[in-house]
Amino acid sequence: MTERVRVVVTGAGGFIGSHLVKYLKRKGYWVRGVDLKHPEFGSTDADEFKILDLRRSNCCLEATRDVDEVYALAADMGGMGYISTHQALILHNNSLINLHTIEAARQNGIRRYLHQLSLRLSGASARFERHEQLLQEVEAKIFEIVLNKKIFNRKITIIITAITIEGNIKRTAKRVNENWSTSRLLPSK
């Protein structure tokens, strides 16, 4: 009998992360969930769930220890109000999370690493049709934030790519949006 593949899902307390944990469990994986908080949308299906601050390198080492694959979904997130007023803090925190996680994966000999590209924002205009002025202000702010995030994510992707090449880690990058499907996140074997 073959041993189950052991994976860690970072950001497992969030909506997409918690559903990815459920999906991976159904597929027969042993799953460790990691986040700053327990799942908001019910109990976790993870075999093990750790509350860890992935802005800290020692926590990333702990999160990626004794697993075969990493599904790196953790990110400093929030609603539009938070995102629009805390851009520097979000970029700082997400830099630490991404860089510490990929480095910990390299140090722990991870075989596969999936990380998310920038989130897509779609359908925002339909939600604000009755508020044209607000819509224009929000769209301008979203464009500014998304542009800054895309530039930042390209730089992080370059760093992650370099580390995966040097560490001989198979890397998968996926774009995640609100029309997500866990089957599209899972890399083919």
Long-range contacts (C-beta under 8 A, 24 or more apart in sequence): 4-28, 4-29, 4-30, 5-29, 5-30, 5-68, 5-69, 6-30, 6-32, 6-66, 6-67, 6-68, 6-69, 7-31, 7-32, 7-67, 7-68, 7-69, 7-70, 7-71, 8-32, 8-33, 8-34, 8-63, 8-64, 8-67, 8-69, 8-70, 8-71, 9-33, 9-34, 9-46, 9-71, 9-73, 10-34, 10-35, 10-54, 10-63, 10-70, 10-71, 10-72, 10-73, 10-74, 10-97, 10-101, 11-35, 11-72, 11-73, 11-74, 11-75, 12-39, 12-44, 12-46, 12-49, 12-73, 13-37, 13-38, 13-39, 13-40, 14-39, 14-40, 14-73, 14-77, 15-40, 15-41, 16-73, 16-176, 16-180, 17-71, 17-73, 17-74, 18-42, 18-44, 19-182, 20-71, 20-73, 20-182, 20-185, 21-45, 21-46, 22-182, 23-182, 23-183, 23-185, 23-186, 24-71, 24-182, 24-186, 27-186, 32-63, 32-67, 34-63, 34-74, 35-74, 54-96, 54-97, 54-100, 54-101, 55-93, 55-96, 55-97, 55-100, 56-96, 56-100, 57-100, 57-103, 57-104, 59-100, 60-97, 60-100, 60-101, 60-103, 60-104, 61-104, 61-107, 61-108, 63-101, 63-104, 64-101, 64-104, 64-105, 64-107, 64-108, 64-110, 65-108, 66-108, 67-108, 67-110, 68-110, 68-111, 68-112, 69-110, 69-111, 69-112, 69-113, 69-114, 70-101, 70-105, 70-110, 70-112, 70-113, 70-114, 71-114, 71-185, 72-98, 72-101, 72-102, 72-113, 72-114, 72-115, 72-116, 73-116, 73-176, 74-101, 75-116, 80-138, 80-141, 80-142, 83-145, 84-141, 84-145, 87-145, 87-148, 91-148, 91-149, 91-152, 94-152, 94-156, 95-152, 95-156, 98-156, 98-159, 98-160, 99-156, 99-159, 102-159, 102-160, 102-163, 102-164, 103-163, 105-167, 105-169, 106-163, 106-164, 106-166, 106-167, 106-169, 110-167, 110-169, 111-169, 111-170, 112-169, 112-170, 112-171, 112-172, 112-187, 113-160, 113-164, 113-169, 113-170, 113-171, 113-172, 114-171, 114-172, 114-173, 114-174, 114-185, 114-187, 115-157, 115-160, 115-171, 115-172, 115-173, 115-174, 116-173, 116-174, 116-175, 116-176, 117-153, 117-157, 117-173, 117-174, 117-175, 117-176, 118-146, 118-149, 118-150, 118-153, 118-175, 119-175, 119-176, 119-177, 120-175, 120-176, 120-177, 120-178, 121-146, 121-177, 122-177, 122-178, 122-179, 123-178
